[in-house]
Structure formats: C-alpha cells, structure tokens
Amino acid sequence: IFSFFAGIESPSSMEVCIVLIICVGVALTSAGESFFSWTGFTFQSLGILAESSRLVLTGLLMKKIKLDPLSNLYYVAPMCMLFTGLACLYFESSDLPYERMQTSDFMLIMLVNGAVAFTLNLAVVALISNTSPLVLTLSGIVKDILLVILSVTVFGSPVTPLQYAGYGVALLGLNLHKEYKKNPERIGQLVTYMFTCGMASQAKI
C-alpha cells in the first residue's frame, strides 16, 4: 500500500489480488498460533508498519535521488544509530551489563555482529535498488517460514494444522507473484479463475 501511494509500484488489480492471497496465508498462521497474544500482535503490527514505511522511503531514495547502496547507508545508518541509541538509553540503560561490555569477548562478538548487520543492510538496499520494496517484503515471508521450520526442528515448537495451511497459502501467493512478473497474462487468468471459482471462464464461453 505504501509503495502504491509513494508511486514506486504502479497500481495493478491483479497484483493486489495476489498480495491478498499472501495476506490470507499470513492471517491463517496467526489465527492458528497456540500461544497467541494480542499485546505481541499489536507490537508486531506496529513494527511491520514502521518497517514498511522505512523500506518505501529507502526505495524513494534509490529511485528518485539515484543513490547507490553504500551512499544510502552513509546517510541512513547514522540516524538509525542515533534513535536506537536514545531508545536503548531510555529503556535499557539500567539493565546493561557494563562490566561484561568491557571484555574482549563481548567486543569481538559486537564487531562480528556489526559486520554481519552491515552486510545484511547492504544486501537489503541493493535488492531494493534492483527490484522494489514490495519484492523485499514478500521475500521476508520466506525468511519467516524458514524460521518456523528451524524452530520446529531445533526447539520442537508446536505448529497447528491451520498454521501449516497458512504457510501453504502464503507460499502459493509468493509463487504466483514470481510467475506473474514473468507471464502476467497467464497468471492473471489463473488468479481470476481462482477468485471467481471458474465463473469468469464460463461466462466467456
């Protein structure tokens, strides 16, 4: 939605239908959660809204101002550090392990963590510059599914049948979006058939 209003994505009713399929799949996974929490759901929703706006603004910088990935991080990263640092001081300053933070092991871990985070941010910005914020958001669903698979295999977290169905619907929507970029006409006919339960094709006959 943010991409459409910002003018990064051209409005397409068929693409909206495909995104709706993905949203239904994600909603099913949330509805089937065994330990559902409205507080967690609210914070997660606010986080998604903030992340979506950040990605769209990053896309605007890349498309409109023609910044390369490193230049984008040059301007954005200091502001992210400033606001994250202020929030950390306000909420967690009394709980920080100051003595442990002075050890060499902690500094090494933070250095490696920072290098990984920098590489991740660079990859994210490069992906946005070559595709769009929508593609990055949709690919994030694959990451969430992989996290669930690892959580089930490593920690034995319970997954309900409704959640399995939701993940299947979300993967179907992601595959439809990928194929729609390659062959809009064929996938458009398929999605129309799905949403009308075949009535559209019968009407043409």
Secondary structure, 3 states (H helix, E strand, C coil): CHHHHHCCCCCCHHHHHHHHHHHHHHHHHHHCCCCCCHHHHHHHHHHHHHHHHHHHHHHHHHHHCCCCHHHHHHHHHHHHHHHHHHHHHHHHHHHCCHHHHCCHHHHHHHHHHHHHHHHHHHHHHHHHHHCCHHHHHHHHHHHHHHHHHHHHHHHCCCCCHHHHHHHHHHHHHHHHHHHHHHCHHHHHHHHHHHHHCCHHHHHHC
